[in-house]
Amino acid sequence: MSVGHEELWNAIQERCTALEPGTELVTLLSDRPFRVREISTDRLQIRFDDSGEKRPLWREQFEVLTDRLAEHRLAVAELPPGVEPYATILTLLADFGVEDDEIAYVPDPEMGGGSPYLISPADARTRPERLHDDAILLADLLDTMDPVDPETLETGTLTDLYVLLSDVQHEADRLRQTARESLLSRLGPDQELHGRFGTIRRTTRERRRPKDDETIFDVLSENGIPREWVLGVDSDKLDIVLAATDLEEEEVYDVEEQAYVQKTEVEEEEKYSRLQGLAERIEEVGGEEGEELREDLRDLEARLGEALSA
């Protein structure tokens, strides 16, 4: 390997410094997400997002690992947990990569440090962060619509409105389910909990599921009830019959066509870029108007935070 230790360490520092804020990396084998938090003269300080654990990656250990890779490839499946983040950082450099499930020194101008273990800031956001960001984008879009009447909107704007409403609903429902599980552990029978925005209480409902066929038929027989009374058409079996015979669907189904809008793609990078643009626009506005915008944003974030924590 022609790269010297000094040159290697400089390349590592430069590549990590160039990472966009919020960028996440994942370890090669265990898929543990981590971020580079600090770059020093003799180490990198990383923090694992799944546990909050902080760990230094020492310059000398990078040198030992690269010296080893100069002579032998290392199987990814055999990497010790402590070596994984070192190997992940090396894949940021153009001279290292993973081939045939092995990490190796593979100088190739075509690679250019395009690590498959690097996650962009937009993709690295947590679900609550995505909900927060989508809610801000939705609020910004609603601010530009006066009046908020879908019939008056240009098609592109109406499409963006639908996508953002769908994304906010989707992420909010996921977070609501998580919050529900935590609240159920704190709610006793007939107990109510009060927050600033509302009140909740424990509610129960029954969901019935038939027992197995033999158990049901035995009980019916014991009570003199003909089993034919409970037998019906099984739609799954009916579909098999349709596929295997010349029977037409219209002969056994009442078919009704319903039109609906389906979200087929979300431009996450475009949304993230818009968020950055909003932040930059607010920073550029000076004087009383700028402070008013910043205050509105802080108020929105505070209200969202309170709603999520409640």
N, C-alpha and C positions, 0 to 999 in steps of 0.2 A: 504494500500500500504506500503510495507516494505522499499522502497527506501526513504532515508532521503534527505532533501533539499541539503545538502552539496554533498552527493554522486550523486544526480541528476544533479547538476550544473557541477560537474567534468565530468560526462558522456557526457553531452551536449558539453562541451568545447572540450573534447577528440574526439568526433565523428565529430564535425565540423572541427577541426584541421586536421583530417585524410582525409577529402574530397580532392579528386584530383583537382589540379588547373583547373579552367574552368568548374567545375561541377555546374549544375543549379538545382534549386528546383522549384516546382510549388505549388501554394496554392491549398488547397483541393477542394474548391468550385468554385472559379473564374478562376482557371488555370492561374494565373499571375506568370510569371517566375521571380525568384530572385536568388541572389547569396550572400553568406556570405562573406563580405569584411573585417571584422575586429572582433577579439575576445578579449574582455577585461575582467577584473575581475568581472564586474557587468553587462555586456551587450554584445550582439552581434550586430554588425552593418551590415545591409543588404542593398542591392540596387536592385530595381525592374528593370529588363531589358526592359520592355515595356514602361517605362516612365522616367527612370533615377532617380526616387525618392529614397532617402535614408531614412532609418528608423531604430531606435534602438529597439532591443528586450531585455527588461530588465529581469534580473535574478529574481527579485521579482514577476514579472508577470508569469514567468514559474512556480514558486512555487504555486501561486494562482491557476493556471490552473490545475496543477497536483493534488493539494489537492481536487479540484472539481471532477476530473476524478477518484479519489480514491473512491468516493461515487456514482457517477452517470456517465453514458455515455452521450455524447453530439452528437446530430444529426448534421451531416456535413452540411445539408441544412440550419441549423439555426445558423451556426457560423457567428458572426459579421466579417466584413472585417479586422478589426484590430487584431482579434484573429487567423485568418487563418495562417499567417506565423509562429506563435508560435506552432500551431497544426502540421504544416508540419515538423518543426524541431523535434518535439517529435516523429514523426514516424521514425526518424533515429535510435531511441533507441529500443532495443529488447523488452522493457516492454510496448510499446505503439503501437497501430495500428488501422486500420479501419476495422470494422466488421459490416455487415448489414447496411452500410451507416451511421455508428456511430463511432466516435473516442472514444477509451476506453483504460483503463489499462488492458492489456492482456499479463501477463508474460508468455512467451512461448519460450523455447530454440530453437525451430525450426525457429522462425522468424529472430532472429539475426540482427535486424535493417535493413532488406531489404525493404526499403521504396519504394512504387510504385510512389512516388512523386519526386524521384531523377532522374535527367537526366545526363547521362555521358557527359564528355567534348566533345567527338566526336559528339554526337547527339545534343548538346547544341549550336553548331556553327550556326551562321547566314548564310544566303545564300551567301552574298559576301565573308564571311570567307571560306565557302566550295569551292567556285570558286577559291579563292586565293590558298587554300591548294591543290586542284586538279590540278591547273596550275603548282604548284611547283613539284608535283609528276610526272606530264606529262613531264616537262622540265628535271627532273632527269632521267626519263626513256629514253627520246630521247638522252640524253647525253651518254647513254650506248650503243646506237645503231649506229654502223658505218659500212657500210652506212645504212641510214634509208630506207631500202627496205623490205617491208612486206614479199616478197618471201623468204628472207634469214633468217627470224626470227623463233625461236623455238615457238611451238604452244602456250605454256603458256605465253610467252612474248607478242606474237601477240594478245592473248586474253586480257591481261592487257592493251595493247595499245588501243584496241578498246573500252574497258570499260572507260578508262580515257578520250579518245577523246569524247565519248558519254556524259560523265558526265560534262566535260567542256563546250561542246556545249549546253547542256540542261540548266545549270545554267547561262551561259553567255547570252543565249537568254532571260531567265526570267529577268535578270538584264538589258538587252538591252531594253526590253519593259518598264520597270520602268523608265529608263533614257529617253526613247522616250516621255513619258507623261510629264516629267518635261521640256524637251526641247520644246515641242509644245507650252507650255505656255509662252515661251520666244521668239519664232520665229513669226515674222509678215509676211504678204504676200510678196513673192518675196525676203525675207531676207535670208542672208546666215550667218552662224556662223563658225568661223575658230578656230581650235585648233592646237596643235603641230603636231598631227598625221593625220589631214584631215579636210575636210570642209563638212558641212551639210546644207540643205535647206529644207523648207517646201514643201511638195508635196501632191497633192490631187488626188484622183481617185474616180470614181463613182462605187457604188455597187448597182445593180438593184435587186429588189424583186417584184415578181408579186403581184398585188392587189388581193383581194378576188375574187373567181370565178364569183359571181353574177355581180360584177362591170364590170369585163372583158366581160362577155357575153352580158351585156346590151350595152356596147360600140360597140362591134362587130355587134350586131343586128341593132343599129342605123346607122351604116355605111354599112349595107348590106353585111357583111362578115360572111360566114358560120362558126359556132362554131367548126365544125369538123376540120377546118384548124389548130386549136391550140390544139386540144385534142391529147394526146399521152398516152403511156404506163406508168403507175405508178409502179415503181419497188417494193415499199412497198406492194401494193395490189397484185402484181404478186407473191411475196413471200408467201402471205397468200393462194393464189390459189394453189401454189406448195405444201404447207403443208396440205391442205385440200383435195387434189385430187390425182389421180395416175399419173398426169403429171410429166414427168421427167425434171430435171433441164436443161439437154443438149438440150431439145426441144425448150426452150425459151431463153437460155443464151449461149453466146459464152464464154466458160470458158478457161482461160489461167492461168497456174500455174507459179508463180514467187518465186524464192528462195531469202531469205534475212536473215541477222543475227539479232537476237533479244536478247537484254540484259535482262536477267531474274533475276539477283541478283547482288547486289553490297556489297562488304565486307567493310563497313565503318570503323569498328573497326580495320581491317587490314591496311587500308589506313592511319588511324590516328596513328597507331603504327609505320608505316613506316616513317611518318612525324617526329615523335619523334626521331626515329633512325637517320634520316638525321641531325636533330639539334644536337644530341649527338655526331655524327661522326664528324661534323664540329668543335664542341667544343674541341674534343680530338686531332685534328690535330694541331700541333704546328708550330712555325716558319713561314717562308715566305709562304709556301704552305697553312697553315691554314688561314692566313690572306687573302690570295688570294681567298680561298673558301668563306670566310665570306663576302668579298667584292663583289664576284659574287652574293651571295644570297641577300645582301642588294640592289645591283643594280637591280636584278630581282624583288624584292618586290617593289622597287621604281617605276620601269617601269610599273608593274601591277597596282600599286596605281594610277599612273598618267593616265593610260588608263581607269581605272574605273571612276576616277573623271572627266575625259574629256567626 
